[in-house]
Amino acid sequence: MKGFINLFTCLTVLMAAAVCTGCDHIDNKSVPRFTVRIDLGSFALWNTYGVNGVGSYNIFNMEKHLPANFQYNVNTYTGYGGVLLMMGLNGPMAYDLSCPVEISRDIILSVDPDNLETVCPRCGSRYNPLTGDGGPVHGVAINNKVGMRQYRVTPSNGGYIISN
């Protein structure tokens, strides 16, 4: 009987731990998955449009022609709301710029130059793109447990390719 109680206690503790760790999970996939492919794979392209120091960033949005002089082609895709490329604490990071709470191509996050958080102009939610997860730090996004959709940044020939 004692072995059964210990087994029951262990299973109960494991189930409670699994439920509690699930409570802290941030959903970074609330923004619809749209194709992303930005080729900054050469040293010249990366040197012109890439990011170098922690906190430096660039915004890519084909529909809005951002950056203005970037040569978009038929193989370039910039996601649902555009792409934020930022040099994070552990290297270059890329995220969709659509707010994960509002989920609209027209409600785009902006970068706060004072603390480098991204901010939604409608709901006021704020996110941290520097740490590599784009998690919420303020606003409705914390209650909704949603973060920025992240994209891959893969080294290539002196630069990087951003994709999903």
N, C-alpha and C positions, 0 to 999 in steps of 0.2 A: 504494500500500500504506500509506503514511504517513497519508493521509486516512482510510482505513478504520480504522486503529488509533486515531486521534483520535476518530472517530465512535463506535467501540466503547467507548473509555474514557469519553467523555461520557455515553453511554447507561448504562454500568455505574454511574457516579457518580450520575446522576439516579435510577436504580432504587434504589440504596442509600440515597439521601437520602429517597426516598418511603417506603421500608420503615422507616427510623429515625424519621421524623416520625409515622408511624402507631403506633409503639410508645408514644408519649406521649399518645395520645388517651384521654380520659376518657369513659366511657359514662355519660351522665346520663339514659338512658332505660331503665334496668333495672327501675325501678318501673313496674308496669302503668299504661297511660294510662286514667284515669278522667276524666269530665267535671269541669271546674272553672269556676265562675262565681260570683263574689262581687261584688256591685254596691255599691261605695262611691263612686259617681259624683257625688254631690253634696258641696258643701262641708261641710254639716252631718254627713253620714255619715262623711266622711273625718276631720273634726275629732274625732269621737267614737271611731271604730274604726281609723283609719289610723295611720300612723307618721310622726314628724316629725324627730327628731334621729338622727344616725348611731348605729346599734346598738339603737334602740327597735324593739320587735317586738310582734306580736299573733298569736295562734293561732286559726284558724277550723276547727272540726270540728262539723258538723251533728249527727252521732250523739251526741256528748258535750255538745252545747249550749254550745260555746265560741265566742266569749265568751258568758257567761251571759245577758246582756240583749240580744244581737243578734237581730233579727227575721228569722229564716230564712223563706223562702217556697218555693213550688214551682219557682221559677226559680233557686234557689241550690244549688250543688254544690261540695263541698269535697274532691274528688280521692279518692285511694286511702287515704291515712292522715291526712288533714287538711292544712291549708295553713298554712305559716309565712309571715307577711308581715313583712319586716324592712327598715328603712331602711339600705341599703347605702352604700358610698362614692360611688356614682354615681346614687343615687335609690332609690326603693322597689323591692324584689325580692320574689318569691314562689316558694316551693318546696313540694314534697310532703314531709310529715313522716315517711313510711315510710322505714325504713332501706334504702338501695340494696343492701346486702349480704344482709340477712335477708329482704327482700321479703315482709313480712307486715303486714296491716292492724293487727295487735295489737302490733307492735314499733315504737314511735314514738320518733323522735329528740326530745331535749330540748335546751334552750339552756343552755349553761354561762355563768352570769352573770359569771364572771371574765374570759373572753376572747371571749365571744359566738360560740364554735364550737358546732355541734350535735353531740350525742353519742348513740350507740346504747347502750341499757342492756344489750344482750345481747353483741354482738361487740366493743364498745368503740371502734369506728371513730369518727373525728371529722371534721367537714367545716367548710368556711369559707363561710358564706352572705354575708359582707360584701362580697366582691370581685365578686360578680355571676356566679359560676360554680358555687358550691356544691361545689367540688372537695374531694377527700379530703386530710386533713393528717396523719392518724395511723391506724394499725390495718390490719385486713384489707382495707379499702376501697382502700388504696394498692396492694396486691398485685393486687387484683381490678380495679383501674382503673375504679372506679365512683364517680359523684358524685350529688348530689341532683337529682331531676327539677325543672326550672325551669318556671315559668308566666309568662305575659305580664302586665304591669301597664301598663294603657293609660290616659292622662289622659282625663277626661270631666267637664265642667261643675263644675270646682273640686275634684274628687276623682279617684278611679281605679277602674277595673274590672279585676278579676283573672280571667284566663281561660286556656284552653289552645287 
